[in-house]
Amino acid sequence: MQSTAYHQLETLRENNVLALKEAKEAGQHVVGMYCLYSPAELIVAAEASPVMLCGTSQKPIPTAEQHLPRNLCPLIKSSYGFASTDTCPFFYFSDFIVAETTCDGKKKMYELMEELKPVHLLQLPQIQDKESALNYWLSELEHLKEKLEQTFEVTITDEKLHDAIELLNDERRSLKELQDTCRHKPAPISGMEMLTVLHNRGFALDKRATIQLVDQLTTELNERAEQGISPLAANAPRILLTGVPVGIGSDKVVRIIEESGGHVVCFESCGAYKKVEPVRQSDNPLRDIAECYLNIPCSCMSPNTHRYELVTKLADEFSVDGIIDLTWLACHTYNIESFSLRKHIQSAANIPFLQIETDYSESDSEQLKLRLEAFMELLANR
């Protein structure tokens, strides 16, 4: 894609490694995160930098399997593999890790990771619509607040929390407006290009500068859309990709969809539309943060009706022709939930639905290509 803003975002991860090193040498504190449930507002209010950590590559998985079972989610194995091989600079420079109990595999893996780096584990309730769950989650964020204050010798005031909410809400606004450019028909950016931006921006240290870059790209994409410019065929089936977190290195399904003639115009996953709901502000900012994060529609929640509502809404807003539900091998919550999601979609929207279960390796690429080509043909003939 010919765009200065896109090129800067495309290289943001690599460029920020040097910036991270320089920031650490200058005394900047850094907190690593793996999951959307880790509240970045508290880290920002503690005058530290929140950064996402590596976990989307097949490369460190064989090393991870020396300690972890082979029949485990590739995201967990990749995350631990990067940490144990010391090949993720963002992990290396983090003062400590904020982790979460979103699944049994991750919470047990974090016990092993704690031998490599201090880990603060958030005990996440698994239900959303009860006051008792919100109160429990609020107490977990209070413990994290205390940890940050003690570790970095700062005081996190309500004023600092309000300022952090404003900044992170602006980031959410920019991400939503970027993704909304794909509501245009045809969409002005490919799914792989959009995924590159969504993935890389999580490694940025300077959030305000990154927001400006994303906004610049959004303006350029809207201009392209007005001119009818698209990197893929105008009649390509429009795909909503839902399910597990996806990033550069774990992108083979996105790549094969677009090689097979489809166009991924919407990502419902953790780094995309699950991330755009703003924190609603009151005179109790910590509770506001707790409420926003607890409402994230992840399959670890039971029931998870918010996800069904979100997928249905996005399918309509992005005028999609088909929905593909991506599940990593051994991710039991998303795998089981796929049955209920399919049933809901068939009832609410009658949109063709395909579940893909795979891992990070390329071993099943030809099989996936056959299935996805057949699905694109089905959509083209509707």
C-alpha positions as CSV (number, residue, x, y, z in Angstrom):
1,M,0.0,0.0,0.0
2,Q,1.4,3.4,-1.0
3,S,1.0,5.5,2.1
4,T,3.5,7.1,4.4
5,A,1.3,6.6,7.5
6,Y,0.9,2.9,6.6
7,H,4.6,2.4,6.1
8,Q,5.3,3.9,9.5
9,L,2.7,1.7,11.1
10,E,4.0,-1.3,9.2
11,T,7.5,-0.8,10.7
12,L,6.3,0.4,14.1
13,R,7.1,-2.8,16.0
14,E,10.7,-3.0,14.7
15,N,11.3,0.7,15.2
16,N,10.0,0.6,18.8
17,V,12.5,-1.9,19.9
18,L,15.2,0.7,19.8
19,A,12.9,3.3,21.3
20,L,12.1,0.9,24.1
21,K,15.7,0.3,24.9
22,E,16.4,4.0,25.0
23,A,13.4,4.7,27.2
24,K,14.5,2.0,29.6
25,E,18.0,3.5,29.8
26,A,16.4,6.8,30.5
27,G,14.4,5.3,33.5
28,Q,11.0,4.7,31.9
29,H,9.0,1.9,33.5
30,V,7.4,-0.7,31.2
31,V,4.7,-3.2,31.9
32,G,4.0,-6.2,29.5
33,M,0.6,-7.5,28.7
34,Y,-0.8,-10.4,26.7
35,C,-4.5,-9.9,27.0
36,L,-7.2,-7.3,26.4
37,Y,-8.4,-7.8,30.0
38,S,-5.2,-6.2,31.3
39,P,-6.2,-2.6,32.1
40,A,-3.8,-0.3,30.3
41,E,-5.3,2.8,32.1
42,L,-3.8,1.8,35.4
43,I,-0.4,1.3,33.9
44,V,-0.5,4.7,32.2
45,A,-1.7,6.4,35.4
46,A,1.3,4.8,37.1
47,E,3.5,6.8,34.6
48,A,4.6,3.5,33.0
49,S,4.3,2.3,29.4
50,P,2.0,-0.6,28.6
51,V,3.2,-2.8,25.8
52,M,1.8,-6.0,24.2
53,L,4.1,-9.0,24.2
54,C,5.0,-11.5,21.5
55,G,2.9,-14.6,21.0
56,T,1.9,-15.0,17.4
57,S,4.7,-17.0,15.9
58,Q,5.3,-20.7,15.3
59,K,9.1,-20.3,15.7
60,P,9.5,-20.6,19.5
61,I,6.8,-23.3,20.0
62,P,9.2,-26.3,19.7
63,T,11.2,-24.9,22.6
64,A,8.0,-24.2,24.6
65,E,7.0,-27.9,24.1
66,Q,9.9,-28.9,26.2
67,H,7.9,-27.7,29.2
68,L,4.3,-27.5,27.9
69,P,2.1,-30.2,26.4
70,R,2.0,-30.4,22.6
71,N,-1.8,-30.5,22.6
72,L,-2.1,-27.0,24.0
73,C,-3.2,-23.8,22.4
74,P,-0.5,-22.4,20.1
75,L,-1.0,-18.9,21.5
76,I,0.0,-20.1,25.0
77,K,3.0,-22.1,23.6
78,S,4.2,-19.2,21.5
79,S,3.9,-16.7,24.4
80,Y,5.9,-19.0,26.7
81,G,8.3,-19.9,24.0
82,F,9.2,-16.3,23.3
83,A,9.7,-15.6,27.0
84,S,11.8,-18.8,27.7
85,T,14.1,-18.2,24.7
86,D,14.4,-14.5,25.5
87,T,13.6,-13.5,22.0
88,C,10.9,-11.0,22.6
89,P,12.5,-7.6,23.4
90,F,9.2,-6.3,24.8
91,F,9.2,-9.1,27.4
92,Y,12.9,-8.5,28.1
93,F,12.5,-4.8,28.9
94,S,9.3,-5.2,30.9
95,D,9.6,-4.6,34.7
96,F,6.8,-7.1,35.2
97,I,3.9,-8.8,33.4
98,V,0.2,-8.3,34.0
99,A,-1.5,-11.6,33.3
100,E,-5.0,-12.9,33.6
101,T,-6.9,-16.2,34.2
102,T,-8.9,-16.3,30.9
103,C,-8.3,-20.0,30.5
104,D,-6.8,-22.9,32.4
105,G,-3.9,-23.3,30.0
106,K,-2.8,-19.7,30.4
107,K,-3.1,-19.5,34.1
108,K,-0.9,-22.6,34.6
109,M,1.6,-21.4,32.0
110,Y,1.9,-18.1,33.9
111,E,3.1,-20.2,36.9
112,L,6.1,-21.3,34.8
113,M,6.6,-17.8,33.4
114,E,6.9,-16.4,36.9
115,E,10.3,-18.1,37.1
116,L,11.5,-15.9,34.2
117,K,9.9,-12.5,35.1
118,P,7.6,-11.2,37.9
119,V,4.0,-11.8,37.0
120,H,0.9,-10.1,38.6
121,L,-2.0,-12.4,37.9
122,L,-5.5,-10.9,37.7
123,Q,-8.2,-13.4,38.8
124,L,-10.9,-12.8,36.3
125,P,-14.5,-13.6,37.2
126,Q,-16.2,-15.7,34.5
127,I,-19.6,-14.0,34.5
128,Q,-20.5,-10.4,33.5
129,D,-24.0,-9.5,34.5
130,K,-23.8,-9.8,38.3
131,E,-22.9,-7.0,40.7
132,S,-20.9,-9.5,42.8
133,A,-18.7,-10.2,39.7
134,L,-18.0,-6.5,39.1
135,N,-17.2,-6.0,42.8
136,Y,-14.8,-8.9,42.8
137,W,-13.1,-7.6,39.6
138,L,-12.9,-4.1,41.1
139,S,-11.0,-5.6,44.0
140,E,-8.6,-7.3,41.6
141,L,-7.9,-3.9,39.9
142,E,-7.4,-2.3,43.4
143,H,-4.7,-5.0,44.0
144,L,-3.0,-4.2,40.7
145,K,-3.2,-0.4,41.5
146,E,-1.4,-1.2,44.8
147,K,1.2,-3.3,43.0
148,L,2.0,-0.5,40.5
149,E,2.2,2.1,43.2
150,Q,4.6,0.0,45.3
151,T,6.7,-1.1,42.4
152,F,7.2,2.3,40.8
153,E,6.9,4.4,43.9
154,V,4.0,6.5,42.6
155,T,0.5,7.5,43.7
156,I,-2.3,6.7,41.3
157,T,-4.8,9.5,41.9
158,D,-8.3,9.7,40.4
159,E,-7.1,12.7,38.3
160,K,-4.4,10.5,36.8
161,L,-6.9,7.8,36.1
162,H,-9.3,10.2,34.4
163,D,-6.4,11.4,32.2
164,A,-5.4,7.9,31.3
165,I,-9.1,7.1,30.5
166,E,-9.2,10.1,28.1
167,L,-6.0,8.9,26.4
168,L,-7.1,5.3,26.0
169,N,-10.6,6.3,24.9
170,D,-9.0,8.4,22.2
171,E,-7.0,5.3,21.1
172,R,-10.2,3.3,21.0
173,R,-11.9,6.0,19.0
174,S,-9.0,6.0,16.5
175,L,-9.0,2.2,16.1
176,K,-12.8,2.1,15.5
177,E,-12.7,4.9,12.9
178,L,-9.8,3.1,11.1
179,Q,-11.7,-0.2,11.0
180,D,-14.9,1.6,10.0
181,T,-13.3,2.6,6.7
182,C,-14.0,-1.0,5.6
183,R,-17.7,-0.4,5.8
184,H,-17.2,1.2,2.3
185,K,-17.9,-1.1,-0.7
186,P,-15.3,-1.9,-1.8
187,A,-13.1,-1.6,1.3
188,P,-10.0,0.6,0.7
189,I,-7.5,-1.7,2.5
190,S,-6.9,-5.5,2.5
191,G,-7.5,-7.6,5.6
192,M,-3.8,-8.4,5.8
193,E,-2.9,-4.7,5.7
194,M,-5.5,-3.9,8.4
195,L,-4.2,-6.8,10.5
196,T,-0.7,-5.4,10.2
197,V,-1.7,-2.1,11.6
198,L,-3.9,-3.5,14.4
199,H,-1.0,-5.9,15.4
200,N,1.9,-3.4,15.3
201,R,0.2,-0.5,17.1
202,G,0.1,-2.6,20.3
203,F,3.9,-2.4,20.5
204,A,4.1,1.4,20.4
205,L,5.4,3.4,23.3
206,D,4.1,6.8,22.3
207,K,0.4,6.4,22.2
208,R,-0.4,10.0,21.2
209,A,1.9,9.8,18.2
210,T,0.5,6.4,17.2
211,I,-3.1,7.8,17.5
212,Q,-2.1,10.6,15.1
213,L,-0.6,8.0,12.6
214,V,-3.7,5.9,12.7
215,D,-5.9,9.0,12.2
216,Q,-3.7,10.0,9.2
217,L,-4.1,6.6,7.7
218,T,-7.9,6.7,8.3
219,T,-8.1,10.0,6.4
220,E,-6.2,8.5,3.5
221,L,-8.3,5.4,3.4
222,N,-11.6,7.4,3.4
223,E,-10.2,9.3,0.4
224,R,-9.4,6.1,-1.4
225,A,-12.8,4.8,-0.6
226,E,-14.5,7.9,-2.1
227,Q,-12.5,7.2,-5.3
228,G,-13.5,3.5,-5.3
229,I,-9.9,2.3,-4.9
230,S,-9.5,-1.1,-3.4
231,P,-6.5,-3.6,-3.3
232,L,-8.8,-6.5,-4.0
233,A,-11.6,-7.2,-6.5
234,A,-14.7,-5.0,-6.0
235,N,-16.9,-8.1,-6.1
236,A,-14.8,-10.1,-3.6
237,P,-17.0,-11.8,-1.0
238,R,-16.9,-9.7,2.2
239,I,-15.8,-11.7,5.2
240,L,-16.1,-11.1,8.9
241,L,-13.5,-13.0,10.9
242,T,-14.5,-13.8,14.4
243,G,-12.9,-15.9,17.1
244,V,-9.5,-16.2,18.6
245,P,-6.8,-13.4,18.7
246,V,-4.9,-13.2,15.5
247,G,-1.7,-11.3,14.6
248,I,1.3,-11.2,12.3
249,G,2.8,-14.7,12.3
250,S,-0.6,-16.3,13.1
251,D,-2.3,-14.8,10.0
252,K,-2.4,-17.8,7.6
253,V,-6.2,-18.0,7.6
254,V,-6.5,-14.3,6.7
255,R,-3.9,-14.7,4.0
256,I,-5.5,-17.8,2.5
257,I,-9.0,-16.2,2.5
258,E,-7.7,-13.3,0.4
259,E,-5.6,-15.6,-1.8
260,S,-8.8,-17.5,-2.4
261,G,-10.7,-14.4,-3.6
262,G,-12.3,-13.2,-0.3
263,H,-11.8,-9.9,1.4
264,V,-11.6,-9.7,5.2
265,V,-13.4,-6.5,5.9
266,C,-13.9,-6.9,9.7
267,F,-12.1,-8.5,12.6
268,E,-14.2,-9.1,15.7
269,S,-11.1,-10.4,17.7
270,C,-9.3,-9.0,20.8
271,G,-7.1,-6.5,19.0
272,A,-9.9,-5.2,16.8
273,Y,-13.6,-4.6,17.5
274,K,-13.5,-6.1,21.0
275,K,-11.2,-3.3,21.9
276,V,-13.1,-0.2,20.8
277,E,-15.8,0.2,23.5
278,P,-14.9,3.3,25.5
279,V,-14.7,3.6,29.3
280,R,-17.8,5.6,30.5
281,Q,-16.6,8.1,33.1
282,S,-18.1,9.0,36.5
283,D,-16.6,10.2,39.8
284,N,-15.3,6.6,40.4
285,P,-12.8,6.1,37.6
286,L,-11.4,2.7,38.9
287,R,-14.9,1.3,38.9
288,D,-15.6,2.7,35.5
289,I,-12.4,0.9,34.2
290,A,-13.5,-2.3,35.9
291,E,-16.9,-2.2,34.4
292,C,-15.6,-1.6,30.8
293,Y,-13.1,-4.4,30.9
294,L,-15.4,-6.9,32.5
295,N,-17.8,-6.4,29.6
296,I,-15.3,-7.6,27.0
297,P,-17.1,-10.4,25.1
298,C,-14.6,-13.2,25.4
299,S,-15.5,-16.8,25.2
300,C,-14.1,-17.3,28.7
301,M,-17.3,-15.7,29.9
302,S,-20.3,-17.8,30.6
303,P,-22.8,-17.0,29.2
304,N,-21.2,-14.8,26.5
305,T,-24.3,-13.3,24.9
306,H,-22.5,-10.0,24.3
307,R,-20.3,-11.7,21.6
308,Y,-23.4,-13.0,19.7
309,E,-24.8,-9.5,19.7
310,L,-21.5,-7.9,18.6
311,V,-21.0,-10.4,15.7
312,T,-24.6,-9.9,14.5
313,K,-24.1,-6.1,14.7
314,L,-20.8,-6.1,12.8
315,A,-22.2,-8.5,10.1
316,D,-24.9,-6.0,9.4
317,E,-22.8,-2.8,9.6
318,F,-20.1,-4.2,7.3
319,S,-22.5,-5.8,4.8
320,V,-20.7,-9.1,5.0
321,D,-21.3,-12.1,2.8
322,G,-19.9,-14.7,5.1
323,I,-18.6,-15.3,8.6
324,I,-15.5,-17.3,9.4
325,D,-15.0,-18.4,13.0
326,L,-11.4,-19.1,13.7
327,T,-10.4,-21.4,16.6
328,W,-7.0,-22.4,17.7
329,L,-6.4,-26.1,18.4
330,A,-7.1,-26.9,22.1
331,C,-8.9,-23.6,22.7
332,H,-11.9,-25.3,24.2
333,T,-14.0,-22.2,25.1
334,Y,-14.0,-20.8,21.5
335,N,-14.4,-24.2,20.0
336,I,-17.5,-25.1,22.0
337,E,-18.9,-21.6,21.7
338,S,-18.7,-21.9,17.9
339,F,-21.7,-24.2,17.9
340,S,-23.9,-21.7,19.7
341,L,-22.6,-18.8,17.6
342,R,-23.5,-20.6,14.4
343,K,-27.0,-21.3,15.7
344,H,-27.4,-17.7,16.7
345,I,-26.2,-16.4,13.3
346,Q,-28.4,-18.7,11.4
347,S,-31.4,-17.6,13.4
348,A,-30.6,-13.9,13.5
349,A,-29.0,-13.2,10.1
350,N,-29.0,-16.3,7.9
351,I,-25.4,-15.6,6.8
352,P,-23.2,-18.5,5.7
353,F,-20.9,-19.5,8.5
354,L,-17.7,-21.6,8.5
355,Q,-15.6,-22.7,11.5
356,I,-11.9,-23.2,11.0
357,E,-9.8,-25.0,13.6
358,T,-6.1,-24.8,13.2
359,D,-2.8,-23.9,14.7
360,Y,0.2,-21.6,13.8
361,S,2.0,-24.1,11.5
362,E,1.6,-24.2,7.8
363,S,1.1,-28.0,7.7
364,D,-2.6,-27.8,6.9
365,S,-2.4,-24.8,4.5
366,E,-3.4,-26.8,1.4
367,Q,-6.4,-28.3,3.2
368,L,-7.5,-24.9,4.4
369,K,-7.1,-23.5,0.9
370,L,-9.5,-26.1,-0.5
371,R,-12.1,-25.4,2.2
372,L,-11.8,-21.6,1.9
373,E,-11.9,-21.7,-1.9
374,A,-15.1,-23.8,-1.7
375,F,-16.6,-21.3,0.8
376,M,-15.7,-18.3,-1.4
377,E,-17.4,-20.1,-4.4
378,L,-20.5,-20.7,-2.3
379,L,-20.6,-17.0,-1.4
380,A,-20.0,-15.8,-4.9
381,N,-22.9,-17.9,-6.2
382,R,-25.4,-16.6,-3.6
